[in-house]
């Protein structure tokens, strides 16, 4: 039996704030078609409802998201939001990521697509795609260098090793660092601080900042496509994904 959207994503409204919680914990909140559609629908509501002024996106408490569900074979792109319903979305309402546990691969790319980040000390951030012979295809190759010091972004992308929340905080990726279990409450407090301001002022400021940052996105997507073309159909790409699913070390051949 397939999972139902209502069980995959809880959506709660608190006055002008919309809180989204991914609940596919059995799959480490990996994004498939159903979860992407649920996120997309909720963020459409956030953007289209004039009485909603901010949003918070979080996981189920033990993990934020492990990124793409490899068994989805890339079927997680939505019309308005792009990958996962959020990666290519044009937004004017602030979206805060509240991170407990791991935000890896596409999970980190979701974090990079948000406007602010609150993390607990047990959070981890990483782009481990090279460990299984693939690449970050959801903007990590250009948003990570924008959000982090260049050499730290290179380290994440080239080693595949995650960094802890403390390092992410000192690097500027994380806005608020809190104790375990406190990421969502602190994200709500941060959102409430924003909600005390004039909503149209916030929305127009955010749109201007995000448009400025996204001015080079077209080049970033083109270079990501070039990187993807360089591995597509290779032995190592097939071996990496196969070994991951089979839970064994990969045997690379560099071809």
Secondary structure, 3 states (H helix, E strand, C coil): CCCCHHHHEEEEEECCEEEEEECCHHHCCCECHHHHHHHHHHHHHHHHCCCCCEEEEECCCCCCECCECHHHCCCCEECCCEECCCCCCCCCCEEEEEECCEEECHHHHHHHHCCEEEEECCCEEECHHHHHCCCCCCCHHHHHHHHCCHHHHHHHHHHCCCEEHHHHHHHCCCCEEECCCCHHHHHHHHHHHHHCCCHHHHHHHHHHHHHHHHHHHHHHHHHHHHHHHHHCCCHHHHHHHHHHHHCCCCCCCCC
